[in-house]
């Protein structure tokens, strides 16, 4: 009798344990399902809110929305030490630069997604100095200067002065830098009134290096050396020349290598100041060398 009672007790305990376990499993499964649904609801609400905030940003900043690619560069490079040499803190020349930088990262990504812009910059701005090193190596090999540093010495001081010293200076579109007696033959001009600019000087030098048709005269000095001598008493114009050099040469590298597939749809970016031109040059630098 005692054995039978023991067996019944053990069986009852086992049944209780099994039932308890089954109930636990069912409750856990139901809780997991509820947690998943709650997480999905939260993600959906968050996603919808993110999309809404991004749309509002685009609408509120429509007048300057073509500067979005530059906004990405501004936000990424804001902590560069070379941009902090000027003790006087000045405002950006466009409100959208600061407004974009203040957005949370998920909102920034959504803004760019909605505008069809794909830019995957590194988490820090170290790429700037690294890519400038690559650029001046290539520019020297291309014959743009007899100086190996290509006037990008001392942490590219002339280039970065485009922001720190002259950022507020106004420009009328993408600046055409006029220099007298540029050694480019005018014979290709059917109208007979062609006046080459500094950018033409750069382009013709690059064309010659790559064995393409070039109207650069045979005894022409390197373009950067020519500009340095011409603007030796006008630092502001030489700084502008260096910005244009970085931008134009980077664009030439990107076109010829065709490596970078990142998307920039706002090609009508409005260049109004040295600051705009400086950041546009950094954008061109990134697109040229980020896939190196």
Buried (B, 14 or more C-beta within 10 A) or exposed (E): EEEEEEEEEEEEEEEEEEEEEEEEEEEEEEEEEEEEEEEEEEEEEEEEEBBEBBEEBBEEBEEBBBBBBBBBBBBBBBEBEBBEEEEEEEEBBBEBBBBBBEBEEBBBEBBBEEBEBEBEBEEEBEBBEEBBBBBBEBBBEBBBBEBEBBBBEEBBBBBBBBBBBBBEBEBEEBBEBEBEEBBBBEEEEEEEEBEBBBBBBBBBBBBBBEEEEBBBEEEBBBBBBBBBEBBEEEEBBBBBBBBBBBBBBBBBBBEEEEEBEBEBEBEEBBBBBBBBBBBBBBBBBBBBBBEE
